[in-house]
Amino acid sequence: MSKNEVESIMGIPAKSDFYKNVEEWHYCKTGYSGADQFLALYFYDGKLIAKKNYSVTFSEAGAYGSCENFIKRGNYREPEVVVEIRSR
């Protein structure tokens, strides 16, 4: 799936990062039951190569607020396929 196709379905990401040849998009939903929910999407050459769901609890964030403030915290980990591409 291309970045354009993902954006047409999901909308604009809350945050995007670019490291080496991998672009990372983050989407989030602020939780009211103790944890914010996140989806990280990874693109290589404009194509989706991996996705990862993760969450961030209040105790991990250390504060309340919009989920956009807590991206890449909590149980966030990169998928192995991204680590392999980045280590070339």
C-alpha positions in Angstrom: 0.0 0.0 0.0 1.3 3.4 -0.9 1.6 6.5 1.4 -1.1 8.2 -0.6 -3.5 5.2 -0.1 -2.8 5.1 3.6 -3.4 8.9 4.0 -6.7 8.7 2.1 -7.9 6.0 4.5 -6.3 7.2 7.8 -5.9 10.9 7.3 -2.8 13.0 8.2 -0.7 11.3 10.9 -0.2 13.0 14.3 3.5 12.8 13.8 6.0 11.6 11.1 9.7 10.9 11.3 12.3 10.0 8.7 15.4 8.1 9.6 17.7 6.7 6.9 15.4 5.4 4.2 12.4 4.6 6.5 9.5 7.0 7.1 7.4 6.4 10.2 3.9 7.7 10.7 2.1 7.7 14.1 -1.7 7.9 14.7 -3.2 8.0 18.1 -6.4 8.0 20.2 -6.4 9.6 23.6 -7.7 7.0 26.1 -10.0 7.6 29.0 -9.5 4.2 30.6 -5.9 4.6 31.6 -4.1 4.3 28.3 -3.7 6.1 25.0 -3.7 3.8 21.9 -1.2 4.3 19.0 -0.6 2.9 15.5 2.9 3.3 14.0 3.2 2.7 10.2 6.6 2.3 8.5 7.2 3.1 4.8 10.2 2.2 2.6 10.4 3.6 -0.9 6.9 5.0 -0.4 5.4 1.6 0.3 4.0 0.4 3.6 6.4 -2.3 5.0 5.3 -2.7 8.6 2.8 -1.6 11.3 2.9 -1.7 15.1 0.3 -1.0 17.7 1.4 0.2 21.1 -0.1 1.9 24.1 1.0 4.4 26.7 -0.4 4.4 30.2 -0.6 7.4 32.5 2.2 6.0 34.7 4.4 5.6 31.6 3.6 9.1 30.3 3.8 10.8 33.7 1.2 13.3 32.7 -2.3 13.8 31.3 -2.9 15.4 27.9 -3.4 14.7 24.2 -1.9 11.4 23.0 0.2 13.4 20.5 2.4 14.4 23.4 3.3 10.8 24.2 4.3 9.3 20.8 7.1 6.7 21.0 6.7 6.1 24.8 5.2 3.2 26.7 5.6 -0.2 25.1 6.7 1.3 21.7 9.2 -0.9 19.8 10.3 -0.9 16.2 9.4 -4.0 14.2 12.3 -6.2 13.2 11.9 -5.5 9.5 12.5 -1.8 10.1 15.6 -2.5 12.2 17.0 -4.7 9.4 16.4 -2.0 6.7 17.9 0.7 8.9 21.1 -1.3 9.7 22.2 -1.6 6.0 
